[in-house]
Amino acid sequence: MVEFLQTSDGRILAYCKTGGQGPMVVFLGGLKSDMEGTKALYLEDWCRAQGRAFLRFDYSGHGQSSEAFVDGAIGDWHQDTLAAIDTLTEGPLVVVGSSMGGWQALLLAKQRPERIAGLVTIAAAPDFTEDGYWAKFSDAQKTAIETVGRVELPSDYMEPYIVTKRMIEDGREHLVLRAPLALPFPVRFLQGTEDTAVTRDTALQLLDHANGADMRLCLVKGGDHSLSDPASLELIVQAVVEVSG
């Protein structure tokens, strides 16, 4: 059943929470995705079958939550994540972050490291507003960001969407690959070799940059960005089991 949480910022976040034993599994979705995606529902079903607690939710501007996507930014969704974690969960967590949710998982790890028992990322996209958008913008697009305040980008995975000046500038306040990144718990990074949205170079950069005693990168031969096929879903569950201790 979908429930709703009002944050201190006045945003309304839709969520589904399943009771059970810990560590609770928390799923953080990708950019313009929602909590009804294949991976979120598969993990929910698995957790229910295992008697494990589980939480999925929509960031503001996503799914059934309030606000418009075009008005949002990485920092807003980080605050949404903190609100969901602080209000709806207790005890140790296994955090699973997909694409932009991988960036959110890393931001959460910086803010609430004591809450995290294990971390799994799926095609994590840290710092993509800077390294994926801004770095690849043409001079005309950079000028449009500065003067008009937005540009429209096509996507292989969703309708074209607007990238705003605020998203770029806010993203720079939340970069995780420019300063030390401690991940003092078991970590599994999953990455498809045929991912056209996030390359394996990003996965390797994250692996090289982060510090942790139990950290592994799994490259899935032929895997795409979503990693939502049956074999990949089983691999995600296996990773959750590994980091759960």
N, C-alpha and C positions, 0 to 999 in steps of 0.2 A: 504494500500500500504506500502510495506517495504521501509524504508529509512535508511540512514547510517550516523553515527556520528563518526568523528575522534577525539579521545581523545588527551590530551596533551602528553600522553605516546606513541602516534602513533598507538594505536589500533583502529580498525574499528568495531563499534558496530551497529548491525542491530536493528531497532526498528520500532514499529507501534504506532502512536499517533492519538487519536481521540479527536477532539475538543468538547467543551461543558462547562457546568457550573462546578464550584468547590464545594467542594474540589475534585481535581483530584485524581482518583484512580490509584495507581501505583502497578503493579504486579511484584514481585521478585521471579523468578523460582528456582527450586532445582538443586542439583548437577547433571551435565550432562543432564539436561532437556533443554527445549528451549521454546521460546515464542509461539509456536504453540500447546501447551498442552491444555487439556480439560478445566482446570480451568481458564487459561488465556483467552481463546476464549469465554468462558461462561461469564466471567466478562466483557469482551469487549462488547459482545452483549447486556448485561444488561445495561451497562453504556450508550451505544448508544440509547437504548430504553428510558432511563431516561433523556437523554440530558446531561449526565455527562461526563466530560473529563476523558480520560483513556490513560495510557501508559504501554506498555509491551516492553521488549527488551531482547536481548541475551547477556550474559556476553561474554567476550573474551574466545575463546576456546569452545564455545557453539553455537549450531544452525548455523545461517548464519554470525556470527561475525568472525573476523580474529583470528589468533593464534591457537595453538594446545592445546587441553585440558590438556595433560600431562605436559605442561610447566606452567600451571596456579596454583594459590593458592588463599586462602581466601582474602589476602590483595589485589591481583590484581582485584578480582571481587568486592571488596569493593570500590576500586578506580573507577572501571567501573560504579558502582551504583552512586557514587558521581558525576561523569561526566554527567551521564544521568539526574540526578536530577537537577544539577546546570545549565545545558545547555538547557534542553528540557521542564522544568516545571517552573511554578511560582505560588506563593500563597500557601495556605494550601494544604496538601496532606493526603489522606488516603492510607497507605501503607499496602499491603497484601503480606506476605512472606511465601512461601511454602518450608518446609524442610530446606535445606541449605539457601534458601531465607529468612527463619525466622531468621537465624543467621545474614544474611546481613541486614535485617530490624532492628535488635537490634543495629548493628554497625552504621547504618544510624541514629538511634534515639540518639546515643551518639554524633554523629558529627553534626547533623542538627535538634536538638529537636524543634527549633522554627518553622520549616517547617511542622511538623507533627500534623495533627488535630486528627488522630486516627490510631490505629495499629491493624491489624489482622494477626495472624500467624496460619499456617496449618501444624501440625506435625513438629513444629520448632525443629531444630537440632543444637542448640548453642554448640560450643566447641567440635564438634564431632571428629575433627582430634585428639584431645587429649584424650577425654573420651570414644570415640567410637573406634578409630583406635589404637592409641598408647597404651592405657590401656589394650587392649585386644590382642595385638600382642604377639606372642610367643617369647621366647628368640631368636629363629632362625630368626624370622621376624625382630626383633629389630636390630639384628646383620646385616641383609641384608640392612636395611635402612642406617645404619652407614657405611657399607663397600661398598655395591653395589650402594646405593643411591635410591633404589626403591624396592617395593614389588608389586605383583599382587594379587588383591582381587576379589573373586566372588561376585555377587550381585543378589538378588531376582528380582530386578527391571530394570537391565540393563546388558549389556555385562560386563565381567570382566574388571577391569580397574586398572591402575597403580597408586599407592600411592607413592609419591616421598618424599625424605628427605626434600626437600624445602617446600612441602605442610605441613609436620609435623612441621617444625621449624617456618614457617610463621604463621601457625595456632596459635602457642603459643604467637605470638605478637598481636593476635586479640581475645583473650579469653574474654568472657563477664560475666562469672559466678564466677570469682575470685575477683571481685571488685564491689563496689556499682553500681547498674544499675537503674537509675531513668527513669521512663516512665510516665511523667506528662501529660498524655492525655488518653482518653478512650482506653482500650486494651481488645481484646478478643483472647484467646488462644484456638484453636480447636485441638483435639487429638482423634484419633481412638483407641478403646480399643484392637483391634486385629492388631495393627501396629507392624510389625516385624522388622522394620528399626529403629524406634525411640520409645522407651517405654514410658508408662505413667509416669514412675519415672522421666524421663527428663522433662516432662511437669510440674510435681509437683515441681521439683527442681527450674525450671524457675519461676513458680508462687510464690514460697516461697522467692526466691532471689530478684526479682525485686521489686521496690518501686513505687507505684502509687495509686491514690485515687479511680480509676474506672477500676478495673482489674478483669476479670473473666476467668475461665478455663471451657470449655465445653468438656466433654468426650462423644464421639459418640459410643454407644454400637454397637459392631461388626464392627466398621469402620476400614479400612485398612490404609496404609500409604498415599495413594494418595487422599483419600476422594473426589473422582471424580464421584461418583454415583449421580443420580438426587437429592436425599434427602440431601446429603452432600453439593452439589452445592447451593441448596436453603439456607442451613444453613450458608454458607459462605456469601451469599448476605445479609442475615439477620444480620450477624455480621458487615458487611460493613455499613449497614443502622444505626445500633446502635451506632457505633463509629463516624459516620458522624455528629451527633448532630441534 
